[in-house]
Amino acid sequence: MPDYNQLNFKLGLEIHQQLETNKLFCKCPSITNKKEKPDFIFRRKLRATSGEQGIKDIAALYEQEKNKLFIYEAYKDCNCLVEFDEEPPHQINQHALLTALEIALLLKAEIINEIQVMRKIVIDGSNVSGFQRTALIAVNGQLETSRGIVRIPTICLEEEAAKKIQEDEHSITYRLDRLGIPLVEIATSPDIRNPEHAKETASLLGMILRSTEKVKRGLGTIRQDINLSIHNYPRVELKGFQDLKSIPKTIEKEVARQLNSPPKQKEVRRINPDFTSTFLRPMPSASRMYPETDIPTIEIPQSLLSKIKLPELIAEAAINIEEQYNLLPKLSQEIIKQKLNFEDYVNKYKNIPPEVIAAILIETPKEIKSRFNLKTEKLKPAHFNAVLEALNNNKINKESIIEILSEAAKSGDIHLEKYKAIPLSELEKEIIQLANKNQHLSINALMGMIMQKYRGKIEGKKVAEIINKVKKQ
């Protein structure tokens, strides 16, 4: 493991999070992952234009030299002339703007009092117009981490790009269902100290975003890019993180690549499935930005900010549940993420310890997936309430719950009668008879025979206690 301090390691994150609302500059709904045949197909070629400084961006020129034809697939229910670049953008989505402002306030950032929408030149085909609309909404935020404050110099609200479907030597096909969905972009300063700190920072930012309950969830709705440099090596941007777990490994491999690479140049690199990276394009510059003339500046008065009610952060709510019910932190966090009213469960099933209730609700579905390779979509609140009610009234044993819910995961139905608990008096009688007939068997052998016969109907702990008692007689 390298010494990141000696390497003069510097790393900043860019988080891109889709918001749960209509598109940013039209009324189209934010529908993604369309699979059916498109309603429209059209083709374009794009070229680089000069930015506000009158200079053409190097990254844009690099894409132009590829001379690709861009093929766009569009749909009636989630695309309009704005996405086709055949109609000017409409007024900015107010719900998206307020959500972005809420996120900025949660990050203790200073809100810009007059927002100017800009055009960012992008001609890789992912934006039909040849540019992405983006607006700086806040500056000078911060995030508290276990390794100190991570500064957040900029928070932007911008359009999501189109999704690439396929590419060949001459053309790229994009699907436009995703184009125009509002994105919040959060950029940190290079205050991140090592790969694990990067993972922690990304996780904390994700927690804050989810706390608003106004962001999209699922694969592809949040992406992380990394800007990284070490001593005597220029900054490199790594694009394409979907999973937080991959962040440390990718950083480690990128540092190793830089230490062993003769070429030293600023560039954007794509993350590969094996955590290595490949060259994507030159690093873009500020010359690709210029004002969006179709949208007037947007004033943000203090009266508007005062109406924004900030939510309780998931982490704080999880800590409260953890302390109140003496739960493991990971269980408390999942209870909050899944929006479970845990207090109601505890009050309703008073004979079950809170930690057991939490494990049944949170851990059991995961165990069913891993042990039995079953999908758990068929498991409903009614299934969990049924087993908790039966356990609360001593009608079933805790050991039977995974069996009961596994069957429900397969069929959608629940069958408690198959797992009715065996009375202790009956169990003790059975064990005495078995022990007398098989006096040569060990405690473990007797235990195995009883558990096999009454699988899911008895507790292993009770069986062990009775066997030990019988053997001592």
C-alpha positions in Angstrom: 0.0 0.0 0.0 1.6 3.3 -1.1 2.1 6.2 1.3 -0.4 8.7 -0.1 1.0 11.6 1.9 4.5 11.1 0.4 2.9 10.9 -3.1 1.3 14.3 -2.6 -2.0 12.6 -3.3 -4.9 14.9 -4.2 -8.4 13.8 -5.0 -11.7 15.5 -5.6 -15.1 14.0 -6.4 -17.9 15.0 -8.7 -21.3 13.6 -7.8 -24.1 13.6 -10.4 -27.5 12.8 -9.0 -30.8 12.6 -11.0 -33.8 14.4 -9.4 -37.2 12.8 -9.1 -39.2 15.3 -11.2 -40.0 16.3 -14.7 -37.3 17.3 -17.1 -35.4 20.5 -16.5 -36.4 22.7 -19.4 -39.7 21.2 -20.6 -42.8 19.4 -19.2 -41.8 15.9 -20.3 -41.8 13.2 -17.6 -38.5 11.7 -16.5 -39.0 8.2 -17.8 -35.8 6.1 -18.2 -34.6 2.7 -19.5 -37.1 2.5 -22.4 -36.9 -0.8 -24.1 -39.6 -0.7 -26.8 -39.2 0.3 -30.4 -38.7 4.1 -30.6 -41.4 6.4 -32.1 -38.8 8.6 -33.8 -35.4 8.2 -35.3 -33.3 11.1 -36.6 -29.6 11.8 -37.4 -27.2 14.6 -36.8 -23.6 15.6 -37.1 -22.1 18.1 -34.6 -19.1 20.5 -34.8 -17.2 22.4 -32.2 -18.0 26.1 -31.6 -16.1 28.8 -29.7 -16.8 29.4 -26.1 -17.2 32.7 -24.3 -13.5 33.5 -24.7 -13.6 32.9 -28.5 -11.6 29.7 -28.2 -12.6 26.2 -29.3 -12.2 23.6 -26.5 -9.6 20.9 -27.0 -11.9 18.1 -25.9 -14.6 19.3 -28.3 -12.1 19.5 -31.2 -11.0 15.9 -30.4 -14.6 14.6 -30.6 -15.2 16.6 -33.9 -12.2 14.9 -35.5 -13.9 11.5 -35.1 -16.5 12.7 -37.6 -19.2 10.4 -36.2 -22.8 10.3 -37.3 -25.2 10.5 -34.3 -28.4 8.5 -34.5 -31.1 9.4 -32.0 -34.0 7.3 -30.8 -36.9 9.2 -29.2 -40.4 8.5 -27.7 -43.7 10.3 -27.7 -44.3 9.9 -23.9 -41.0 11.4 -22.7 -39.5 13.5 -25.5 -40.5 16.7 -27.2 -39.1 19.3 -29.6 -36.9 20.7 -26.8 -34.9 17.4 -26.6 -34.8 17.4 -30.4 -33.2 20.9 -30.3 -36.1 22.2 -32.5 -37.7 24.4 -29.9 -36.2 26.8 -27.3 -36.0 25.6 -23.7 -38.9 26.4 -21.5 -38.8 28.0 -18.0 -36.5 26.1 -15.6 -38.3 23.4 -13.6 -39.1 25.1 -10.3 -39.3 21.8 -8.3 -35.8 20.8 -9.6 -34.5 24.2 -8.7 -35.9 24.1 -5.2 -34.6 20.6 -4.6 -31.1 21.7 -5.7 -31.3 24.7 -3.4 -32.3 22.4 -0.5 -29.3 20.2 -1.2 -27.0 23.2 -1.3 -28.3 24.4 2.1 -27.8 20.9 3.6 -24.2 21.2 2.5 -23.9 24.6 4.1 -23.2 26.3 0.8 -23.7 30.0 -0.2 -26.6 30.4 -2.6 -26.0 32.5 -5.8 -28.5 35.3 -5.7 -28.8 35.5 -9.5 -28.4 32.3 -11.5 -27.1 32.4 -15.1 -27.7 29.3 -17.1 -24.7 28.4 -19.3 -24.0 26.3 -22.3 -21.2 23.7 -21.9 -20.0 22.5 -25.3 -20.3 18.7 -25.6 -20.1 17.2 -29.1 -19.7 13.5 -28.4 -23.3 13.2 -29.4 -24.8 12.8 -25.9 -26.5 16.2 -26.3 -28.5 16.7 -29.5 -27.8 20.5 -29.4 -24.0 20.1 -29.1 -24.1 21.6 -25.6 -25.3 20.8 -22.1 -27.2 23.5 -20.1 -25.8 24.0 -16.6 -26.2 26.6 -13.9 -24.1 27.3 -10.9 -26.4 27.6 -7.9 -24.2 27.6 -4.8 -20.5 27.9 -3.7 -18.4 27.3 -0.7 -20.1 24.4 0.9 -18.6 21.8 3.1 -19.0 18.2 4.3 -17.8 16.8 7.7 -16.0 13.5 7.4 -14.0 11.3 9.8 -10.8 12.7 8.3 -11.8 16.3 8.5 -13.8 18.9 6.4 -14.1 18.3 2.7 -14.8 21.6 0.9 -17.4 21.8 -1.8 -16.6 24.8 -4.0 -19.5 24.4 -6.5 -23.0 22.9 -6.7 -24.7 23.0 -10.1 -28.1 22.2 -11.6 -27.8 20.7 -15.1 -29.4 18.5 -17.8 -28.7 14.8 -17.9 -27.2 13.5 -21.2 -28.6 10.9 -23.6 -27.8 7.2 -23.1 -25.4 5.5 -25.5 -27.0 2.4 -27.0 -24.4 1.2 -29.5 -21.3 2.4 -31.4 -19.4 1.4 -34.5 -16.6 2.9 -36.6 -18.8 5.5 -38.2 -21.8 6.2 -35.9 -23.1 6.2 -32.3 -26.7 5.5 -31.4 -28.3 7.4 -28.4 -31.6 7.0 -26.7 -33.3 10.3 -25.6 -35.5 9.1 -22.8 -32.9 10.2 -20.3 -31.9 13.4 -22.0 -32.9 16.5 -20.0 -33.6 14.9 -16.6 -32.4 17.4 -13.9 -29.1 16.6 -12.3 -27.4 18.1 -9.3 -23.6 18.1 -9.7 -21.6 18.4 -6.5 -17.9 19.0 -6.8 -15.5 18.7 -3.9 -12.1 20.3 -3.5 -9.0 18.0 -3.6 -9.3 17.4 0.2 -9.7 13.7 0.0 -6.7 11.9 1.6 -6.8 8.3 0.4 -9.0 5.7 -1.4 -11.1 4.8 1.7 -11.7 8.5 2.4 -13.0 8.9 -1.2 -15.5 6.1 -0.6 -16.6 7.6 2.7 -17.1 11.1 1.2 -19.1 9.7 -1.7 -21.2 7.7 0.8 -21.9 10.7 2.9 -22.9 12.8 -0.1 -25.2 10.0 -1.2 -26.8 9.9 2.3 -27.5 13.7 2.2 -29.0 13.4 -1.3 -31.3 10.5 -0.3 -32.4 12.4 2.9 -34.3 14.9 0.7 -36.5 12.0 -0.7 -36.5 14.0 -3.9 -33.8 12.1 -5.9 -34.1 9.1 -8.1 -32.9 5.7 -6.9 -31.5 2.7 -8.7 -28.7 1.9 -11.1 -27.5 4.8 -13.2 -29.3 7.5 -11.2 -26.2 8.6 -9.4 -22.7 8.7 -10.8 -19.3 9.6 -9.4 -16.3 11.0 -11.3 -12.9 11.4 -9.7 -10.2 14.0 -10.3 -6.9 12.6 -9.1 -3.3 13.7 -9.2 0.0 12.6 -7.5 3.5 14.2 -7.3 4.9 15.2 -10.7 1.8 13.9 -12.5 -1.0 16.1 -13.9 -4.6 15.8 -13.0 -6.6 12.9 -14.5 -10.4 12.6 -14.5 -11.9 9.1 -14.0 -15.4 8.6 -15.3 -18.0 5.9 -14.8 -18.3 4.9 -11.1 -21.7 3.3 -10.4 -20.8 1.3 -7.3 -19.1 2.9 -4.2 -17.3 -0.4 -3.5 -15.3 0.0 -6.7 -13.9 3.5 -5.7 -10.9 2.4 -3.6 -9.8 -0.4 -5.9 -10.0 1.9 -9.0 -8.0 4.6 -7.2 -5.3 2.2 -6.2 -5.0 0.9 -9.7 -4.9 4.4 -11.2 -2.1 5.5 -8.8 -0.1 2.4 -9.8 -0.7 3.2 -13.5 0.6 6.7 -13.0 3.6 5.6 -11.1 4.6 3.3 -13.9 3.5 5.4 -16.9 6.0 7.5 -18.9 3.4 9.8 -20.6 2.3 12.5 -18.3 -0.7 14.5 -19.6 -4.1 15.8 -18.4 -6.8 13.5 -19.7 -10.2 12.0 -19.1 -10.2 8.2 -18.6 -13.0 5.6 -18.6 -13.3 3.0 -15.9 -13.2 -0.6 -17.1 -14.9 -3.6 -15.4 -11.6 -4.8 -14.0 -11.0 -1.3 -12.2 -8.3 -0.3 -14.7 -8.9 2.8 -17.0 -8.4 3.7 -20.6 -8.0 7.0 -22.4 -11.3 8.7 -23.3 -10.4 12.2 -24.4 -8.2 15.2 -23.5 -9.1 17.2 -20.4 -11.7 19.9 -21.3 -11.1 23.6 -20.4 -13.1 26.6 -19.3 -13.2 27.7 -23.0 -16.2 25.4 -23.6 -18.6 27.6 -21.6 -20.8 30.5 -22.8 -24.1 32.0 -21.6 -27.5 30.5 -22.6 -29.3 33.4 -24.3 -32.7 31.6 -24.5 -33.1 31.6 -20.7 -33.2 34.9 -18.6 -31.2 35.0 -15.3 -33.0 33.6 -12.3 -33.2 35.6 -9.1 -33.1 33.8 -5.8 -34.6 36.1 -3.1 -34.1 35.3 0.6 -37.9 35.0 0.9 -37.7 31.9 -1.3 -34.9 30.3 0.7 -36.7 30.9 4.0 -39.6 28.7 2.7 -37.3 25.7 2.2 -37.7 23.2 5.1 -34.6 21.1 5.5 -35.1 17.3 6.2 -33.6 15.3 9.0 -30.5 13.6 7.6 -30.7 9.8 7.4 -27.6 9.4 9.5 -29.1 11.4 12.4 -32.4 9.5 12.3 -30.5 6.2 12.2 -28.4 7.2 15.3 -31.6 8.0 17.1 -33.1 4.5 16.3 -29.7 2.8 17.1 -29.6 4.4 20.6 -33.3 4.0 21.4 -33.5 0.3 20.6 -29.8 -0.7 21.0 -29.5 -1.8 17.4 -26.4 -2.3 15.2 -25.7 0.8 13.1 -26.2 -1.0 9.8 -29.7 -2.2 10.9 -30.6 1.4 12.0 -29.4 2.8 8.7 -31.4 0.3 6.6 -34.5 1.0 8.7 -34.3 4.6 7.7 -33.4 4.0 4.1 -36.4 1.6 3.7 -38.7 4.1 5.5 -39.9 1.5 8.0 -41.9 2.8 10.9 -39.9 0.8 13.4 -41.6 2.2 16.5 -44.9 0.7 15.3 -43.4 -2.7 14.9 -41.9 -2.6 18.4 -45.1 -1.4 20.0 -47.2 -4.0 18.2 -44.9 -7.0 18.9 -43.9 -6.4 22.5 -42.8 -10.0 23.1 -40.1 -9.8 20.5 -36.8 -8.0 21.2 -36.3 -5.0 18.9 -33.1 -6.4 17.6 -34.9 -9.6 16.5 -37.6 -7.5 14.7 -35.0 -5.5 12.9 -33.1 -8.6 11.8 -36.3 -10.2 10.5 -37.2 -7.1 8.5 -33.7 -6.3 7.2 -31.4 -9.3 7.2 -33.8 -12.1 6.4 -34.6 -11.0 2.8 -30.8 -10.6 2.2 -30.2 -14.1 3.5 -33.0 -15.6 1.3 -31.3 -14.0 -1.7 -27.8 -15.3 -0.8 -28.6 -18.8 0.5 -31.5 -19.8 -1.8 -30.8 -17.5 -4.8 -34.4 -16.3 -4.7 -35.8 -12.9 -5.6 -37.7 -11.2 -2.8 -40.0 -9.0 -4.7 -43.0 -11.1 -3.7 -42.4 -10.5 0.0 -44.9 -7.9 1.2 -45.4 -6.2 4.6 -48.3 -8.6 5.2 -45.9 -11.5 5.1 -43.6 -10.0 7.7 -46.5 -9.0 9.9 -47.8 -12.5 9.8 -44.6 -14.1 10.9 -44.0 -11.5 13.6 -47.5 -11.9 14.9 -47.0 -15.7 15.1 -43.6 -15.3 16.7 -45.0 -12.8 19.2 -47.7 -15.3 20.3 -45.2 -18.3 20.4 -47.0 -20.0 17.6 -43.7 -20.4 15.6 -40.0 -20.5 16.5 -37.6 -17.9 15.3 -35.7 -20.5 13.3 -38.7 -21.2 11.1 -39.0 -17.6 9.8 -36.5 -17.9 7.0 -38.2 -21.1 5.8 -41.6 -19.5 5.9 -40.5 -16.4 4.1 -38.5 -18.4 1.5 -41.7 -20.2 0.5 -43.5 -16.9 0.3 -40.7 -15.5 -1.9 -41.4 -18.4 -4.3 -45.2 -18.5 -4.3 -46.3 -15.2 -2.9 -48.3 -17.2 -0.2 -47.5 -17.8 3.4 -48.1 -21.1 5.3 -47.7 -20.9 9.0 -49.4 -24.1 9.9 -46.5 -26.2 8.5 -44.2 -24.6 11.1 -46.4 -24.7 14.2 -44.1 -24.8 17.3 -43.7 -28.1 19.1 -44.6 -27.9 22.9 -41.5 -28.2 25.1 -43.2 -31.1 27.0 -43.6 -33.1 23.8 -40.1 -32.2 22.6 -38.5 -33.4 25.9 -40.4 -36.7 25.8 -39.2 -37.3 22.2 -35.6 -36.6 23.2 -35.7 -38.9 26.2 -37.1 -41.8 24.1 -34.5 -41.2 21.4 -31.6 -41.0 23.9 -32.7 -44.2 25.6 -32.8 -46.1 22.3 -29.4 -44.6 21.1 -27.3 -44.4 24.2 -24.1 -44.8 22.1 -24.8 -41.5 20.1 -23.1 -38.3 21.0 -24.9 -35.1 21.9 -24.2 -33.7 18.5 -25.6 -36.8 16.8 -28.8 -36.6 18.8 -29.1 -32.9 18.1 -28.8 -33.5 14.4 -31.5 -36.2 14.4 -34.0 -34.0 16.3 -33.3 -30.9 14.3 -33.8 -32.8 11.0 -37.1 -34.2 12.2 -38.5 -31.0 13.5 -36.8 -28.5 11.2 -38.2 -25.1 11.5 -40.5 -26.1 14.4 -38.0 -25.9 17.3 -35.2 -23.7 18.5 -31.7 -25.3 18.5 -30.9 -23.7 21.8 -33.8 -25.4 23.5 -33.0 -28.7 22.0 -29.4 -28.5 23.2 -30.5 -27.6 26.7 -32.9 -30.6 26.9 -30.3 -33.1 25.5 -27.7 -31.9 28.0 -30.2 -32.3 30.8 -31.2 -35.8 29.6 -27.6 -36.9 29.2 -26.7 -35.8 32.8 -29.5 -37.9 34.3 
